[in-house]
Amino acid sequence: MISSSTTDKGFLNDSKLCEHSAQLSNANWINDLQQKAAEKYLQQNLPTRKTEHWKYNDVSFFKANDYLSAEQLAVDESLIEKLTLEVNFSQLIVLVNGRLAENASKINNDSVIITPFESADAAQKEYIGSQLSDSSQNKNLFLDLNNAIYSDGLLIDIPANDTVDAPIYILQLSTETESSAISGSQILVRCGKNSNSQVIEHFASLTKKPLNDSHDSSQQFSQFHFALQQTVIDIEANALCTHTRLNLEKPSARQVSRVLNRLERDSKLESFYFSRGSSLNKTDIDVWHEGTNSHSELTGIYLPSNKDTIDYHTCIEHRVPHCTSREVFRGIIADESKATFNGKIHIFKDAQKSDAQLSNKNLLLTNQAEINTKPELEIYADDVVCAHGATIAKIDEKAIYYLQTRGINELNARKMLSIGFINELLVNIKNEALMSAVARQLEFSLSDLNS
């Protein structure tokens, strides 16, 4: 049991947290990493609205609760088939409440090698330890908590010079809980030199009620456990990684996560994010250009409705010369929902000849919807090309009227204009089957938003 302090700091009890993290794995070297993360977490205060990184998020629910580790549950293979998107995959990794569900996963180690942290050999241990140590951050204490309590860490190793034709599909499921529960998850992807790979991360919810695609918050779902998660993608020299991350949880889900991308020389990252929001859906995205001539592309769409929240904090770091980055995020915010986008471009002193562009556009469908957007440039080099911009607008009533004069009713007119606002971003998904699957999710979400 993880017991919470009664102070307003929201700390987990020192001895209980350290005891819990020490019992998670049979591998002592993992315990050492987790103990350090626990100590770091315990030195911090629970964020408030005065904390810049958490300015628009309410985490008061975390106070004065007793947190149990989310239980490990078996899942039926037929249910997994219903939840997964209609995409061919080379590997299927299923995690339930942060733990690997071996019976539901379809893993073969013919080419890509998938290794639980506790089963790692000496070389893998050294690599995992260095990656987790180097990925340390100082702005999100819940990520430190994740590093202290995760139970199943996975290393996905894509060999050098290998091309993975079908995506590696990671399905992470969270379940309902009657009491306060918490889970942690750690995924580490190593893209070997000259490799070409596709990775899909799909987050969904399991309820005790019949499976229902509706995102209508009027349905009374039970509370979902608090899910913490980190994915580190290490892209070695001249490798290409195509990464798609989909947050399709139920409205009452709570998740705080991070994606760290590390790019070496001549490597390329193509990433796509989609979220339709939940009670708390906060994702930190970091891109570290650590090798010259590396290139990153980030595309994102968010569609919160009802009283959902979405928070994307991105930071693109150009640490070396001659790197390029492109970032485009668009959101449609409906009902009384709230979205936050904070995009930062950081050009280091020696990163001359950097080329970075950032764009964030938002569409508000109601007077009660809220968007907080903040693009940032932090530049210490003098020979760079950088641009950033953010816009907030409502649907053009004249355009709606024009479509109505052509025989289209108002509801369909709003839906058409909404789809037009974000549809062009779908071309950034190179996998046609995945593009079609995401398009169906978008159409379904927009049907809810405009109804």
Number of C-alpha atoms within 10 A of each C-alpha: 12 22 18 20 16 14 10 12 18 21 22 25 16 17 10 14 23 22 14 20 24 21 13 16 19 11 14 12 14 22 19 15 17 25 20 15 23 25 16 15 25 20 9 16 12 19 21 16 12 9 12 10 15 17 13 19 20 14 14 13 9 18 17 17 18 18 19 15 20 24 16 15 13 12 17 10 12 9 12 15 11 10 18 15 17 13 17 14 17 17 19 20 19 24 23 24 31 26 23 23 18 14 11 20 18 14 16 12 10 7 13 21 14 20 17 13 23 17 14 17 11 9 9 15 17 12 15 21 17 11 17 14 13 9 14 12 10 10 14 18 20 20 22 24 24 25 28 28 29 24 23 19 24 22 22 18 19 22 19 17 14 17 17 19 12 15 21 22 24 21 22 24 21 26 24 20 17 9 15 18 23 26 26 27 25 24 18 23 20 24 29 21 21 18 22 22 21 23 21 21 18 21 21 19 21 19 16 10 8 7 12 8 12 13 20 13 15 9 9 9 15 16 20 27 26 23 25 26 23 23 18 20 22 21 28 24 22 22 26 25 26 20 20 22 18 20 21 19 25 28 29 19 25 22 22 20 22 22 19 19 23 23 30 23 20 20 27 25 21 19 22 21 17 22 25 27 31 26 21 20 24 23 20 20 18 19 22 20 29 20 22 21 21 27 23 23 18 22 21 23 23 26 26 26 30 22 17 25 30 27 25 23 19 23 19 24 22 29 20 23 24 19 27 21 23 17 20 19 23 23 27 28 30 26 19 17 24 24 28 21 23 17 25 19 24 19 26 17 14 15 25 20 17 24 20 24 17 22 17 23 19 26 22 19 21 14 10 13 20 21 21 14 21 14 18 17 18 11 16 14 16 13 14 17 12 16 14 17 15 16 11 16 11 13 15 10 11 9 13 20 14 12 18 15 10 8 9 15 13 15 13 16 19 24 19 18 16 20 16 11 17 20 15 9 16 19 10 16 19 12 15 12 14 19 16 16 14 18 15 12 18 22 16 14 19 22 14 17 22 18 9
